[in-house]
Amino acid sequence: MNEKDQYKNRIELLQGTLDMIILQTLQWGPQHGYGIVQALRLQTGDVLQVETGSLYPALHRLERQGWVQSEWKQSESKQKARYYRITAKGKKQLARDLGRWERIVEAIGSVMYVKPKESTS
Amino acid sequence: MKWFSNFGFQRRNRELQEEIDAHLQMAIADRVARGEAEETARQAAVREFGNILLVQDVTSQMWGGGWLEQIGRDVRYVLRQLRKSPGFTITATAMLAVAICANSTVFSWIDGTMLRPIPGARDTGDLVSLQRGERNFSPTPPFSYLDYRDLREQNHTFAGILAYHHDWITLTGGALPERAYIANVSANYFDVLGIKPMLGRFFLPDEEARAVPNLVLGYALWKTRYGKDPAIVGKSIEVARHPVTVIGVAPEGFVGAMPGIRQDLWVTLDPLGTDVWRMTHRSGGAVWLNVIGRLRPGVSRGQAAQDLDTVMRNIVAAYPDQHLGDNRITLDPMWRSPFGANGYMAATLPILLAFAGVVLLLTCANVATLTLVRFVSRRRELAIRQSLGANRIQLVRQMMLEGVVLSIVAGAVAVVMTSWTAKTFAWFFRATTIPLALNGGMDHTVVIGIAVSSLLVGMLCGALPAWRSSHAPAAEVLKAESASISGGSRHRKLLSGLVVAQIALSLPLLICSGLFLRTLRNLAGANPGFEQDHILTATVGLNIAGYSNDEAQLIRHKILDRVSALPGVKVASFTDWIPMTLSHKGEDAYPEGYVPHPHESLQVYHAEVAPRYFESLHIPVLEGREFTLEDGEKAPRVLIVDETAARRYWPGQDPLGKRLRVWGSLFTVVGVARNSTHMFVNESPEPMIYMSFFQVGYETIVQVETEGNPVDLAPAVENAIHEIDTRLPVFDVRSMRESTQMASSFAVIQSTLAGIFALIGLVLAVTGIYGVVAYRTQMRTHEIGVRMALGASRVDVLRLVLSQGLWLIGIGLGLGLAFALGLTRIIVRLLYGIGANDPVTVVSVVMLLGAMSLLACYFPAHRAMRRNPVIAIREL
């Protein structure tokens, strides 16, 4: 039981983060899978590289949740591609994820940046 | 398996493919734009993307969704697995199909007889059969017309009550006289049953008791004798040389209100006005009607019986002299109505169905064993799938599905087989004077039965192994290599349990079938008290052919003279009843000076027999004399009683000269005959009276004692009768031995089916134990090799393997015996000349099963013993 639960938590955390990043990227307008990868790479200076093996399952899952919608459109380079667009429901979810993310960062920060003297005793 | 995937799934797969293609195209285009060569760009893009197939797979799992897709995927997987082991698939399917077919066959017989007692009738569940007096098997018609009419008019609990009298008659007028089964019916007969005419109309209320020569034809007769004449209504046809008008034709399938017995045509109660006496009296020969009622909605059988009892008590109070004896009324639902065939069906078929159920359980245990062994050998595969993320529910679902798929296929096979085996029921009944219309039927009830049982079976076969296998922790299975692949102790226990169950289930089947077979042998070997081997009987349709009484008597005397004179004939006589043919004639008899106990039935069996009847059947007349030709119509009425009647009515006295009142006239006892069998060898003796054929005989059956084989004389006897008058119809010319076999029909059915079931059980149990012991021994090959290398002798190995089998056999036999004690109790009533726990049968069956099982263990043990230890050790 324990082992399994821990495993599940780890997955959820990662998934949650990826979902949040994808939704955030789609804030700027509909985008296809390749576009999302490129955008993240540009924004983070190659630090964050999303695996396609995670991206596409995530996109399809988000669509099933109703947080994004997809449609087939021509790209500027005349390539037919599947564009994902964030929905109203997705925007709410993004806000929630962002809030949680900030709390986590804050919490982790408060652990990581404690004064050394407090830990000695 | 294209047919199982649905369009949504395929469309989404195609779209995902296109999406990934688009991704790659854009990546390549970007790289080319940055100046890379087309080919290198493609390679880099694909490398960067990663494993395309994996991405597709993981993504499509995100859809999850449609349960149909999931099941479709599972079914495809299961079918793939089953295709991989055709041996298992074919064996398991065949076994399940046979077992399901065993059940559905018996069920189709129940469905065709007990569940559809009156084909074509509406709501037969509301119909009840009325019986007066002591409840017994195959009773005679219990009501007079006047009593019936009072019951019909004074009750408060029935929507309708009908009456009928079943008989046979000759259709004359055509080229050849033809026998037809006829019923005199009340006017509401078809109405109460809920039958609508196919042509014309049925009887009107005011026709019921009047002399109106109207007739309703049965569908089959209309088709065969009248060529489906659409204008038959209104035409006149000749029945027993009387013109009768056809007023209607009954719909196809309807054969009358007596379960299992066919009626070809119907007339009102007194169509020719010749039966006025019978219509206006309440006792004796006027008691001739079978009665069926339809309960009002919401009325229970108990309430209705009480209601009728009240009415009947008033009738008895008003006409006490016509209602001596027992007058209580009992009601039976039609599925076990004592009139017709269902009384016998209800005593036999449910027990056979229970046997078939045991066979089905046994088969489940066997298939579960096979499945378990297969799963054990697939443990590594399952463990890998589990550690790759398949959840347990999914695994269990797939295993259950495997059982379900097997049983659905088996069920489909069983449907095909049953559509044939259902019709084999008629084989058990030879042609007799009784127009039996018994057969199994394949209708939606049977198909539903098959579907339900195969689904249950599938669950049962799949669930046990699935439940077990899903408990195995994946990591453990993967770590442990070959040594423990044979399964943990849990698997061993379950396998052993299944083997024990198979032996324990097959033992009672074998014991019961042994008891039935010995019953059959006892019945065949029993002495019925009369000669069966050199007797020929032939029915002459004399009084039903329309002769006057004087003409008929003259013809009878002529027949006796001619047949007696034939070479090869020792003795010729007449009777109007043949013993042991599932029929008997009953009548109320009032001995002079005898005071009956309250509610004592005064009904006796009776037969009308001519001079030398007892001589021809070798029944000794213990006191007094046989009938002579002097005992004719003008002589004083005489009768001969059997020992049972003599002892009951005149205990300790000389019965000769005593008098009995039957049909309102007094008969003097002139002889006492030895008891002989009336209906069944194992019947309890009922009082029997014989009356003189030339005084009160009705039907004419010529009975001949021959020197040689009676059948050889059949043409000569028929010719002799036709020489007197070529128009005399002669039916049912057959040997006594053939007729009396009717009495053991049900014993034959029981022992045949029980025998088949037991054989299936034996084969399953023996192959089951062989399979498990062989499998376990094979898994221990390595261990056995080590033991032998360390000095164990071959006998030690033999003992090792045999001992584990012996344990299972011993426990199985012990449990089986306990189970058998319970099961044989329900068949006690069907046995003859043997106890339910007959030690000889039990011991021989236990020894047979034990020996066969031991043999099944010996083969694998023998093989293990002869292995070369060096090779055995290397083999993991």
Interface residues (C-beta under 8 A of the other chain):
Chain A: H32 G33 Y34 G35 Q38 E51 T52 G53 Y56 P57 H60 R61 R64 S75 S77 Q79 K80 A81 R82
Chain B: E15 L16 E18 E19 I20 A22 H23 Q25 M26 A27 A29 D30 F49 G50 N51 L54 V55 V58 T59 Q61 M62 W63 G64 G65
